[in-house]
Amino acid sequence: MHEHHHAHGGEGMSRVEQRRRLAWTLAMAAAYMVAEVLGGLWTGSLALLADAGHMLSDVAALALSLFALWLAERPAPAARTFGYRRIEILAALANGSALVVVAVFILLEAWERSAAPPEVLGLPMLAIATGGLLVNVVGLLLLHGGRDQSLNLRGAWLHLLSDALGSVGAMTAGLCIYAFGWTLADPIASALIALLVLWSAWSLLRETADVLLESAPPHLDVADISEALCAMPGVASVHDLHVWTITSGMVSLSCHVTADANPSPAELLGRLQEVLRTRFSIEHVTIQIEPDGFEESVEVC
């Protein structure tokens, strides 16, 4: 006997609200990216151009995240039994990969400039970087409420966070150049921005890889789940237990349960679902009940 229980919803920011906030953040980031490119060319600052390059990756990431949110809600053909929900994970993977490319480019350019730092207009650089920080802070506030609900949204949020920190680096470099004429501060700030970008990328790519490899979510212990199921009255053994993430906030579980004669299969299924829902917050469940002695069973508890 099989039982499927579905609950794809969740508390927090709705999909419509996520899309609205992403759209606003995208518009602001795109507008200020142009300003930073022009400012970087005017002032001669690599840190500003690096920050603009990072903001370009922000714009691409936000646009991809927005598209993924839209596509995830589209009706799917019968062959795609989970719909397009994992598109969000693929978007997060693309965002993380883009962060790595941007960081490597910035590091290479900073290394070349460190040998002979060019003249940079410190005060305009400081002013433009400050404006970039303000734009990123507004974007972070807009997306903050949904970053724990979706890896896709978290990827966009991390882009903005590392860009905000990059703006702080560019501001610091601009202040050093304006106050002390220390032009080496520009490539140093650029390298620090690149390292921040790599840190963001590593965190995002690691989580995305776990989802694509269908690893158990980090907050769940498969051994604890198995013990909890085995401890239920009427359960002789549990095997073929799998726990994985379909997309952010959607955990699935499947297992085979070898059952005694009592209680009835329907009653046992209800109890198993209840313990999975209340103790582990797993609601998308598939359980196969097998009679004791079923020859394909492999007892593990």
C-alpha positions as CSV (number, residue, x, y, z in Angstrom):
1,M,0.0,0.0,0.0
2,H,1.3,3.5,-0.8
3,E,0.4,6.8,0.6
4,H,1.2,10.2,-0.9
5,H,0.8,13.3,1.2
6,H,1.5,16.7,-0.5
7,A,2.0,20.2,0.9
8,H,4.0,22.5,-1.3
9,G,3.0,25.7,0.4
10,G,4.8,27.4,3.3
11,E,4.7,30.3,5.5
12,G,6.6,33.5,4.7
13,M,6.8,35.6,1.6
14,S,4.5,34.6,-1.2
15,R,5.7,33.8,-4.8
16,V,3.9,36.9,-6.0
17,E,5.6,39.1,-3.4
18,Q,9.0,37.5,-4.2
19,R,8.6,38.3,-7.9
20,R,7.5,41.9,-7.1
21,R,10.5,42.5,-4.9
22,L,12.9,40.9,-7.3
23,A,11.6,43.1,-10.1
24,W,12.2,46.3,-8.0
25,T,15.7,45.2,-7.0
26,L,16.5,44.3,-10.6
27,A,15.5,47.7,-11.9
28,M,17.6,49.5,-9.2
29,A,20.6,47.3,-9.8
30,A,20.5,47.7,-13.6
31,A,20.2,51.5,-13.3
32,Y,23.1,51.9,-10.9
33,M,25.3,49.4,-12.8
34,V,25.3,51.8,-15.7
35,A,26.2,54.6,-13.3
36,E,29.2,52.6,-11.9
37,V,30.5,51.7,-15.3
38,L,30.5,55.4,-16.4
39,G,31.9,56.4,-13.0
40,G,34.7,53.8,-13.2
41,L,35.7,55.0,-16.6
42,W,35.7,58.6,-15.5
43,T,37.6,58.1,-12.3
44,G,39.9,55.4,-13.6
45,S,39.0,53.1,-10.7
46,L,39.3,49.4,-11.1
47,A,37.5,48.9,-7.8
48,L,34.5,50.7,-9.3
49,L,34.6,48.8,-12.5
50,A,35.0,45.6,-10.5
51,D,32.0,46.5,-8.5
52,A,30.1,47.4,-11.7
53,G,31.1,44.0,-13.1
54,H,29.8,42.4,-10.0
55,M,26.6,44.4,-10.3
56,L,26.3,43.1,-13.8
57,S,26.3,39.6,-12.4
58,D,23.7,40.8,-9.9
59,V,21.5,42.0,-12.7
60,A,21.9,38.7,-14.6
61,A,21.3,36.8,-11.3
62,L,18.2,38.8,-10.4
63,A,16.8,38.4,-14.0
64,L,17.4,34.7,-13.9
65,S,15.9,34.3,-10.4
66,L,12.8,36.3,-11.6
67,F,12.5,34.1,-14.7
68,A,12.9,30.9,-12.5
69,L,10.2,32.0,-10.1
70,W,7.8,32.6,-13.1
71,L,8.7,29.3,-14.8
72,A,8.4,27.3,-11.6
73,E,4.7,28.2,-11.4
74,R,3.9,27.4,-15.0
75,P,1.7,24.3,-15.7
76,A,4.0,21.3,-16.5
77,P,3.4,18.4,-18.9
78,A,2.5,15.0,-17.5
79,A,6.0,13.7,-17.9
80,R,7.4,16.3,-15.5
81,T,5.8,15.0,-12.3
82,F,7.3,17.7,-10.1
83,G,6.7,20.5,-12.6
84,Y,9.4,23.1,-13.1
85,R,10.2,23.5,-9.4
86,R,13.8,22.6,-9.7
87,I,14.4,25.4,-12.2
88,E,15.0,27.5,-9.1
89,I,17.9,25.2,-8.1
90,L,19.4,25.4,-11.6
91,A,19.1,29.2,-11.4
92,A,21.0,29.2,-8.1
93,L,23.7,27.0,-9.8
94,A,24.1,29.4,-12.7
95,N,24.3,32.4,-10.2
96,G,27.0,30.7,-8.2
97,S,29.0,29.8,-11.3
98,A,28.7,33.4,-12.5
99,L,30.1,34.7,-9.2
100,V,33.2,32.5,-9.6
101,V,33.9,33.9,-13.2
102,V,33.5,37.5,-12.0
103,A,35.8,36.9,-9.0
104,V,38.6,35.3,-11.2
105,F,38.4,38.2,-13.7
106,I,38.7,40.8,-10.9
107,L,41.6,39.0,-9.3
108,L,43.6,38.9,-12.5
109,E,43.0,42.5,-13.3
110,A,43.9,43.6,-9.7
111,W,47.2,41.6,-10.0
112,E,48.1,43.5,-13.2
113,R,47.2,46.9,-11.7
114,S,49.1,46.3,-8.5
115,A,52.4,46.5,-10.4
116,A,51.7,50.0,-11.6
117,P,48.6,51.5,-10.0
118,P,47.1,54.3,-12.3
119,E,45.9,57.6,-11.1
120,V,42.4,57.5,-9.7
121,L,40.0,60.3,-8.8
122,G,39.4,59.5,-5.2
123,L,36.5,61.8,-4.2
124,P,34.2,61.0,-7.2
125,M,35.1,57.3,-6.7
126,L,34.0,57.6,-3.0
127,A,30.7,59.2,-3.9
128,I,29.8,56.7,-6.6
129,A,30.7,53.7,-4.4
130,T,28.5,55.2,-1.6
131,G,25.6,55.4,-4.0
132,G,26.2,51.7,-5.0
133,L,26.1,50.7,-1.3
134,L,22.8,52.4,-0.8
135,V,21.2,50.6,-3.8
136,N,22.5,47.3,-2.5
137,V,21.2,47.9,1.0
138,V,17.8,48.7,-0.3
139,G,17.9,45.5,-2.4
140,L,19.0,43.4,0.6
141,L,16.1,44.8,2.7
142,L,13.6,44.0,-0.1
143,L,14.8,40.3,-0.4
144,H,15.6,39.7,3.2
145,G,12.2,38.1,4.1
146,G,12.4,35.4,1.4
147,R,16.1,34.4,1.5
148,D,15.5,31.5,3.9
149,Q,12.6,30.2,1.8
150,S,14.4,29.7,-1.5
151,L,17.9,28.8,-2.6
152,N,17.1,30.8,-5.8
153,L,16.2,33.9,-3.8
154,R,19.2,33.3,-1.4
155,G,21.5,33.3,-4.4
156,A,20.2,36.7,-5.5
157,W,20.5,37.9,-1.9
158,L,24.1,36.7,-1.7
159,H,24.9,38.5,-4.9
160,L,23.7,41.8,-3.4
161,L,25.4,41.1,0.0
162,S,28.8,40.6,-1.6
163,D,28.3,43.6,-3.9
164,A,27.4,45.7,-0.9
165,L,30.6,44.6,0.8
166,G,32.4,45.4,-2.4
167,S,31.0,48.9,-2.4
168,V,32.3,49.3,1.1
169,G,35.8,48.2,-0.2
170,A,35.5,50.7,-3.1
171,M,34.5,53.5,-0.7
172,T,37.5,52.7,1.6
173,A,39.8,52.8,-1.4
174,G,38.4,56.1,-2.6
175,L,38.9,57.6,0.8
176,C,42.5,56.4,1.0
177,I,43.2,57.8,-2.5
178,Y,41.5,61.1,-1.7
179,A,43.1,61.6,1.7
180,F,46.5,60.1,1.2
181,G,47.0,59.6,-2.5
182,W,47.5,55.9,-2.0
183,T,46.6,54.5,-5.4
184,L,47.5,51.0,-4.5
185,A,44.4,50.9,-2.4
186,D,42.3,50.5,-5.6
187,P,43.7,47.1,-6.7
188,I,43.8,45.9,-3.1
189,A,40.2,46.8,-2.6
190,S,39.4,45.0,-5.9
191,A,41.1,41.8,-4.7
192,L,39.2,41.9,-1.5
193,I,35.9,42.3,-3.4
194,A,36.9,39.2,-5.5
195,L,37.5,37.2,-2.3
196,L,34.1,38.2,-1.0
197,V,32.5,37.1,-4.2
198,L,34.2,33.7,-4.1
199,W,33.0,33.2,-0.5
200,S,29.4,33.8,-1.6
201,A,29.8,31.5,-4.6
202,W,31.2,28.6,-2.5
203,S,28.4,28.7,0.0
204,L,25.7,28.8,-2.7
205,L,27.3,26.2,-5.0
206,R,27.8,23.7,-2.1
207,E,24.1,24.0,-1.1
208,T,23.0,23.7,-4.7
209,A,25.1,20.6,-5.3
210,D,23.6,18.9,-2.3
211,V,20.1,19.4,-3.7
212,L,21.1,18.2,-7.2
213,L,22.8,15.1,-5.7
214,E,19.6,14.5,-3.7
215,S,21.4,14.6,-0.4
216,A,19.4,14.7,2.8
217,P,18.8,18.3,3.9
218,P,21.4,19.3,6.4
219,H,18.9,20.0,9.2
220,L,17.6,16.4,9.0
221,D,19.4,13.3,10.3
222,V,18.3,10.2,8.3
223,A,19.3,7.9,11.2
224,D,17.0,9.8,13.6
225,I,14.2,9.5,11.1
226,S,14.7,5.8,10.7
227,E,14.8,5.3,14.5
228,A,11.6,7.3,14.9
229,L,9.8,5.2,12.3
230,C,11.1,1.9,13.7
231,A,9.9,2.9,17.2
232,M,6.3,3.1,16.0
233,P,4.0,0.3,17.3
234,G,3.3,-2.2,14.5
235,V,6.6,-1.5,12.6
236,A,8.8,-4.5,12.2
237,S,11.5,-2.8,10.0
238,V,12.2,0.2,7.8
239,H,14.3,0.0,4.6
240,D,14.9,1.8,1.3
241,L,14.6,5.1,3.2
242,H,15.4,8.1,1.1
243,V,15.2,11.8,2.1
244,W,15.9,14.6,-0.4
245,T,15.0,18.1,-1.5
246,I,13.0,18.7,-4.6
247,T,13.4,22.5,-4.4
248,S,13.9,25.0,-1.6
249,G,11.4,24.3,1.2
250,M,10.1,21.1,-0.4
251,V,11.5,18.0,1.3
252,S,10.5,14.5,0.1
253,L,10.7,11.1,1.8
254,S,10.1,7.6,0.6
255,C,10.5,4.3,2.4
256,H,9.3,0.7,2.7
257,V,7.9,-0.3,6.1
258,T,7.5,-4.0,7.1
259,A,4.4,-4.1,9.3
260,D,3.0,-6.5,11.9
261,A,-0.7,-7.6,11.7
262,N,-1.8,-4.8,14.0
263,P,-2.6,-2.0,13.7
264,S,-4.3,-1.9,10.3
265,P,-2.3,-0.5,7.3
266,A,-4.4,2.6,7.1
267,E,-4.0,3.4,10.8
268,L,-0.3,2.7,10.7
269,L,0.1,5.1,7.7
270,G,-1.6,7.8,9.6
271,R,0.7,7.4,12.5
272,L,3.8,7.4,10.4
273,Q,2.7,10.5,8.5
274,E,2.0,12.3,11.8
275,V,5.4,11.6,13.3
276,L,7.1,12.7,10.1
277,R,5.1,15.9,10.0
278,T,5.3,16.9,13.6
279,R,8.9,15.8,14.5
280,F,10.7,16.4,11.2
281,S,8.3,18.8,9.2
282,I,8.3,16.4,6.3
283,E,4.9,16.5,4.5
284,H,5.7,15.1,1.0
285,V,5.8,11.4,1.9
286,T,5.5,8.1,0.0
287,I,5.4,5.0,2.2
288,Q,5.0,1.4,1.0
289,I,3.6,-1.0,3.6
290,E,4.8,-4.6,3.3
291,P,3.6,-7.6,5.2
292,D,6.0,-9.2,7.7
293,G,8.1,-11.8,5.8
294,F,7.9,-10.1,2.5
295,E,10.9,-11.6,0.7
296,E,12.3,-8.4,-0.9
297,S,12.5,-6.7,2.5
298,V,16.0,-5.9,3.9
299,E,15.7,-5.4,7.6
300,V,17.8,-2.6,9.1
301,C,16.2,-2.1,12.5
